[in-house]
Structures are given as C-alpha cells and as structure tokens.
Amino acid sequence: MNLTVKDAARLLSVSEKTVYRWIRQDIMPVMRIGSTYRFNRAELLAWATSRRIGLSATAFTEPEAEALPLPTLADCLEAGGVFYRIEGHTRHDVLADVVAHLRLPEELDRTALVHALIARENLASTGIGDGIAVPHIHNPGLLPIARPTVTLCFLENPVDFRALDGLPVRVLFTLLSPTLRAQLHLEAHLMHALHQPAFRQAVLAEHSREQIHAALRQPFECVGR
C-alpha cells in the first residue's frame, strides 16, 4: 500500500514537517514520483520499528484488507507445503532450516525472517503443547508477501521450544501472512483443525503429504458440543 506524506505522518505519529525533514536527510525509505513522495507501508513500518519510532495506535490495523476474502487453512497449507526431517538442535537452528525450506519471494531477506521468528519466540513460546509449535512473526504487516501460507515441518530431532507443557517440539506449523487479520484467522482455524481426530492423528503420526491434506479437507466436527 502506497502512502502520502500526510499518511506517513499519521502512521508515525509525527508532523508532516518532520517527515519532510527525514526525507531531506535521506534517512527513511521513500519513492519520488514527479513532485510527490510515496511510501510503501510495510517498508515504512519496518524502518520505524528498527529505529524504535513511536507508532500510532492504528499502525498495524489494515482497513484495506477488510474487503479481501479470508483464506482457507487447506489452501494455505497447499501453498506453504509439508516438509520432513528438518534439522537442528536449538530453536534458532531449527527455524533457520525451516526458513530455508519456505516458499518465499526472492527479495525477502531470509536471515531477517529467522531473526523475526526468534524475536517472537523470545516474547513468548509459540509451543501449544503435545510437541507442536506455531511459529509466526509479531507484526505480519512487515512481510513483503502477497498471500498467506502455512508450512508444516517435521523435525529430525525434538527441540525445546519452552512450551508450557514442558514437552519438546517435533511439529512446526509456520504461519506467514501479509495481514494481521488473515494471520489471526489462520491461527484460529489451525487450533480448531488440531482438535479434529483425523487431522491431529495424521500430523502426530507424520503421515504422508497426501494423507495430511486429505485429513484437513474432511468435514470438521463441532468441538465441545
């Protein structure tokens, strides 16, 4: 999403005069189109976050995304893929190998993504229990990706993710999304899917890709009724 100077000032909770001063100092990411300036929202948020610039309360809301249809978990898993024998003995090493397998745009910095995933883990473990974790980044709007994906990875060796139940993790569902709305939607649907016996068994038993996709596409039962 391209922003004007006025939009950028509102997003960063500063005056337009300050934005123009930063432009003159050549310290912020900006594009010049004729006599006007435009900002890429994701790049601007990443820049502001790296410099610890105070953002507005609505900085990570996405009104333009409200009209977009929400993705299905099955479609996102198809897009992200299923991978086996991910290597590593620490969270960092495992997440680095996961990122190496992810289907990402060429321009996306994989090293930065690993650091973002680790930063999220340091805030609070994404381990949800029973040896499963759901890595994701804290601010999905910063990722330059066009569509959300869910990537299922099975670890060669169980790794301590500091999950609340204390069990080491051997299954990772990595969620990547261009919007917070889609990420929260996928998180909720993944939690629901993992309560379905067929899908949960296919995951915990490390079944084939075909069996996992088939289990996910089965009609879900109502849980807790």
C-alpha positions, 0 to 999 in steps of 0.5 A: 500500500502506497502512502502520502506524506500526510499518511506517513505522518499519521502512521508515525505519529509525527508532523508532516514537517518532520517527515519532510525533514527525514526525507531531506536527510535521506534517512527513511525509505521513500519513492519520488514520483514527479513532485510527490513522495510515496511510501510503501507501508510495510517498508515504512513500518519496518524502518520505524520499528528498527529505529524504535519510532513511536507508532500510532495506535492504528499502525498495524490495523489494515482497513484495506484488507477488510474487503479481501476474502479470508483464506482457507487453512487447506489452501494455505497449507497447499501453498506453504507445503509439508516438509520432513526431517528438518534439522537442528538442535536449538530453536534458532537452528531449527527455524533457520532450516525451516526458513530455508525450506519456505516458499518465499519471494526472492527479495525477502531477506531470509536471515531477517525472517529467522531473526523475526521468528526468534524475536517472537519466540523470545516474547513468548513460546509459540509451543501449544503443547503435545510437541507442536509449535506455531511459529509466526512473526509479531507484526505480519504487516512487515512481510513483503508477501502477497498471500498467506501460507502455512508450512508444516515441518517435521523435525529430525530431532525434538527441540525445546521450544519452552512450551508450557507443557514442558514437552519438546517440539517435533511439529512446526506449523509456520504461519506467514501472512501479509495481514494481521487479520488473515494471520489471526484467522489462520491461527484460529482455524489451525487450533480448531483443525488440531482438535479434529481426530483425523487431522491431529492423528495424521500430523502426530503420526507424520503421515504422508503429504497426501494423507495430511491434506486429505485429513484437513479437507474432511468435514470438521466436527463441532468441538465441545458440543 
